[in-house]
Amino acid sequence: GDVIHRMLTATQYIAPLMANFNPSYSRNSTVQYLDNGKVFVVQWDKVYLQGKEDMGSFTFQAALHSTGRIVFGYKEIPVPVLQISATQHPVKAGLSDAFMILNPSPDVPESRRRTIYEYHRVELDTSKITNMSAVEFTPLPTCLQHQSCEMCVSSELTFNCSWCHVLQRYV
């Protein structure tokens, strides 16, 4: 979204592993990205937890494919994720999305109140995040993938959509 808010880490994230990492702790620590038009990859390489550097370094990545597929890859996870303290920063892994609406404030008509609506969250079982493991999210089919009325009629989708002749697509 176009608005940064303090609830961002609670409601809108793609997080292979969210914790209080300090990439500036070591010269060997990096956070890099690659975008080749088909896949966007962010890699956290040899990053340490703030104040817990003795636990060891973490190396993991998130790959967002243009098809909607998302893959989290974990190369080095030196301690069980359940042992990471959430005191200074949330510890989580998964996906979450939300939207924000600006509502007029009943007390002050010229001001607006932000209301955040989280509508979907997928939380990973962090006990399963280990060295050399991966998680793959695959998108469910939607009615927007159909390009003709025939494709709509023969579809096995389980929700009620209908063909819009004006837009020439399933809606």
HUUR-V418489 format. One record per residue. N is the residue number from 0. RES is the residue in one small letter. PHI is phi in degrees with one decimal (* if undefined). OMEGA is omega in degrees with one decimal (999 if undefined). Layout:
# HUUR-V418489
N_RES_PHI_OMEGA / N_RES_PHI_OMEGA
This chain:
# HUUR-V418489
0_g_*_-177.0 / 1_d_-95.3_-178.4 / 2_v_-119.6_174.3 / 3_i_-92.8_-178.8 / 4_h_-137.2_-174.8 / 5_r_-70.3_177.7 / 6_m_-91.9_-176.5 / 7_l_-56.1_-178.1 / 8_t_-70.7_178.6 / 9_a_-93.1_-170.4 / 10_t_-125.3_-176.0 / 11_q_-135.3_-178.9 / 12_y_-159.3_164.3 / 13_i_-121.4_-169.0 / 14_a_-128.6_173.1 / 15_p_-65.6_174.1 / 16_l_-162.3_178.8 / 17_m_-99.1_177.9 / 18_a_-161.8_-177.0 / 19_n_-85.3_-179.6 / 20_f_-80.4_179.0 / 21_n_-124.2_-178.5 / 22_p_-64.7_-179.0 / 23_s_-88.0_-177.3 / 24_y_-63.8_-176.0 / 25_s_-125.9_175.3 / 26_r_-67.4_179.1 / 27_n_-85.4_179.8 / 28_s_-81.3_177.6 / 29_t_-142.1_167.1 / 30_v_-126.1_-174.8 / 31_q_-123.7_175.7 / 32_y_-137.0_177.5 / 33_l_-140.8_175.8 / 34_d_-135.9_179.1 / 35_n_-107.6_179.5 / 36_g_90.9_177.5 / 37_k_-106.1_179.9 / 38_v_-146.0_175.4 / 39_f_-114.2_-176.0 / 40_v_-119.2_171.0 / 41_v_-118.2_-179.5 / 42_q_-124.4_172.9 / 43_w_-99.2_-173.5 / 44_d_-117.0_178.5 / 45_k_54.9_177.6 / 46_v_-94.5_-176.7 / 47_y_-116.4_174.7 / 48_l_-77.5_179.0 / 49_q_-56.7_177.9 / 50_g_75.6_-179.8 / 51_k_-129.1_-175.6 / 52_e_-60.2_-179.8 / 53_d_-67.4_177.7 / 54_m_-69.7_-177.6 / 55_g_109.6_-176.4 / 56_s_-96.3_-179.1 / 57_f_-113.3_173.5 / 58_t_-132.4_-178.5 / 59_f_-157.3_-179.6 / 60_q_-151.8_173.1 / 61_a_-125.1_177.9 / 62_a_-119.6_179.3 / 63_l_-105.7_-177.1 / 64_h_-89.3_-179.1 / 65_s_-64.1_178.0 / 66_t_-78.3_-176.9 / 67_g_100.7_178.1 / 68_r_-70.0_177.8 / 69_i_-127.2_179.5 / 70_v_-125.9_172.0 / 71_f_-103.0_178.8 / 72_g_-117.9_-177.9 / 73_y_-120.3_179.6 / 74_k_-93.3_-178.5 / 75_e_-125.9_174.6 / 76_i_-126.1_-169.1 / 77_p_-71.0_179.1 / 78_v_-137.4_174.7 / 79_p_-58.1_-178.0 / 80_v_-58.9_179.4 / 81_l_-63.7_178.3 / 82_q_-87.2_-179.7 / 83_i_-80.1_-178.7 / 84_s_-72.2_176.9 / 85_a_-102.5_-177.4 / 86_t_-64.3_-177.0 / 87_q_-90.3_-175.2 / 88_h_-159.4_177.8 / 89_p_-59.0_174.4 / 90_v_-117.3_-179.4 / 91_k_-159.0_176.2 / 92_a_-143.2_179.1 / 93_g_147.0_-176.6 / 94_l_-130.6_174.8 / 95_s_-151.7_176.3 / 96_d_-139.8_-176.8 / 97_a_-156.5_171.9 / 98_f_-135.2_-177.1 / 99_m_-120.8_176.9 / 100_i_-120.2_174.6 / 101_l_-94.6_-179.3 / 102_n_-105.0_173.4 / 103_p_-62.5_178.6 / 104_s_-78.1_-179.0 / 105_p_-65.9_-178.2 / 106_d_-80.1_-178.0 / 107_v_-128.5_-172.9 / 108_p_-56.8_-177.4 / 109_e_-82.1_178.7 / 110_s_-102.9_179.6 / 111_r_-126.4_178.5 / 112_r_-107.5_177.5 / 113_r_-83.8_175.2 / 114_t_-122.5_-178.7 / 115_i_-102.7_178.2 / 116_y_-114.2_175.0 / 117_e_-82.8_-177.0 / 118_y_-115.8_177.4 / 119_h_-158.8_177.2 / 120_r_-146.4_172.7 / 121_v_-123.9_179.7 / 122_e_-103.9_177.3 / 123_l_-82.9_171.4 / 124_d_-75.9_-173.2 / 125_t_-66.8_176.5 / 126_s_-68.9_-179.7 / 127_k_-89.2_180.0 / 128_i_-81.8_-177.2 / 129_t_-138.2_175.4 / 130_n_-53.7_174.6 / 131_m_56.0_176.5 / 132_s_-118.7_179.9 / 133_a_-150.1_175.8 / 134_v_-130.8_179.4 / 135_e_-121.4_173.8 / 136_f_-107.0_177.2 / 137_t_-117.6_-177.7 / 138_p_-70.3_174.2 / 139_l_-75.8_177.6 / 140_p_-66.4_176.9 / 141_t_-128.3_179.7 / 142_c_-68.3_-178.5 / 143_l_-69.3_-179.5 / 144_q_-76.6_-178.2 / 145_h_-82.7_-177.1 / 146_q_-111.4_-179.8 / 147_s_-148.3_178.1 / 148_c_-63.9_-180.0 / 149_e_-60.8_179.1 / 150_m_-65.4_179.4 / 151_c_-64.3_-176.0 / 152_v_-64.3_-177.4 / 153_s_-88.2_-178.3 / 154_s_-68.3_176.9 / 155_e_-106.7_178.1 / 156_l_-65.1_-173.1 / 157_t_-101.4_177.1 / 158_f_-121.3_-174.0 / 159_n_-85.2_173.9 / 160_c_-124.0_176.4 / 161_s_-141.1_-178.9 / 162_w_-79.7_177.7 / 163_c_-103.4_-177.9 / 164_h_-68.8_179.3 / 165_v_-68.1_-179.9 / 166_l_-82.8_-175.9 / 167_q_58.0_175.9 / 168_r_-158.5_177.7 / 169_y_-78.2_178.5 / 170_v_-130.4_999
